[in-house]
Amino acid sequence: MRLNMDFSLNLTQEQKLVMTQEMQLSVKLLQMSSFELKEYVEKEIQENPVLEVKELNSNEVEKDKLDYREIIKNLDFDNYSHHSYEKSDGEEVSPFNFISEKKSLKEYLKDQIRDLNENDYVKAICLYIIENIDSRGYLMLEDREIEEELKISEKLAKHCVNVIQTLEPCGIGARNLVECLKIQMRQKGIEDQNVFTIVDRYLEMIAENRYNVIAKDLNIDVKQAQRYGDLIKSLDPKPSRGFYTGEDVKYIVPDAYIRKIADEYYIIMNDDLSPKLTINAMYRDIINSEDDKNAVSYVKEKLNSALFLIKSIQHRKSTIYRVLEKILELQRNYFDYGASYLKPMTLKEIADSIDMHESTVSRAIRDKYIYTSRGTIKIKNLFTTGILKGFGEENVSVLIIKNHIKKMIDDEDRKKPLSDQKICNLINERGMNISRRTVAKYREEMGIKSSKGRKRF
């Protein structure tokens, strides 16, 4: 028996992409939102002793002030404060003038408790109950749990909960949606039992506009059932609305400002997203030192990390700028005349035109915003697919078609709302080729109910 074993070596060549840590960091920084970038840079400054924030000298500070004033002069700021703000000619504009104080829901409730004509013991229990109100304004404890945790009587627990439920905003301290709506109705002085019955049994039908079923069950007129429905819909299912709850807070900081000056658009990158970074001079001397090789090795590692971070931030900035530059070129009419002039535009189209990979453009616009004369806009919202308008004609943006659908529904006869097929026919008469299913899809994306759900009696 012969055993033939082949031990020959073969040499092959293949291409393989290896993502180094530096490349991974560059990709990570590119797709970060402005707020995430700021947090990351601040964390790196704390952890890397080589990095330091560049302190501007007096000349640079004065130059920055002039640039700042120039930008302020050319940008339209909205005053979101509850009071008006006027400035004299010699007064410098501060961003803090446009920030209103946010009072938390719990602070607002506690202030009301302190002013009540109740003894201190009851107020203490009420303050405890307030701490168990969630971000919606709902109370997360049942009466029995309050009794057991505080070792108090059932009567006292109920009294304190009732006290909470009389506070503003109306509906606060409810355990669920039904109770929340009932509290609001009682405080409005509503006594009609039919309304309370509908809240108990027919909330889902109210949402679906099935007033004929409600009318039949309660033996009332359909129009009366609809009036009850309108009343219930006017109530607030989330009492905490409008108050700072400490949850779901998102900060939107534009990565760039787009401003039209003398018939030309300019892209002004927001340099305040992260501190101006530089290398600490003391550590440069250590690299040239031969005293402690371990120290030199450590400093070199941190120095490379710092330099790459600075380089990656600059690369992020230049990439976003290039993408915005191309968007501005393609969507000039949108910036001039508004949303109805938004052209179909895809990631691939932008990527090919600036010689980038599609995934790079996708990361560059992820959670990024620009400040324009039309407000703060999410860059991603400027990318829309197109639908063929006609043979040899230019494609129409999906956003434009959605606007057409919304306007038709806004102008329709509520007693005879337009069906999806009717809307489809009207859209196609304007030379845009879409199907009934597409109309239904866009309508649902805009949060608009079907014709049955929109019908008024």
Secondary structure, DSSP 4 states (H G I P E B T S, - for coil): --------------------HHHHHHHHHHHS-HHHHHHHHHHHHHH-TTEEEPPP-HHHHHHHHHHHHHHHHHS-----SSS-----TTSPP-GGGG-PPPPBHHHHHHHHHHTSSS-HHHHHHHHHHHTTB-TTS-B---HHHHHHHHT--HHHHHHHHHHHHTSSSTTTT-SSHHHHHHHHHHHTT---HHHHHHHHH-HHHHHTT-HHHHHHHHT--HHHHHHHHHHHHTS-S-TTTTSB-SSS------SEEEEEETTEEEEEE-GGGSPPEEE-HHHHHHHT--S-HHHHHHHHHHHHHHHHHHHHHHHHHHHHHHHHHHHHHHTHHHHHH-GGGPPPB-HHHHHHHTT--HHHHHHHHTT-EEEETTEEEEGGGG-B-EE--STTSPPEEHHHHHHHHHHHHHHS-TTSPPPHHHHHHHHHHTT----HHHHHHHHHHTTPPPHHHH---
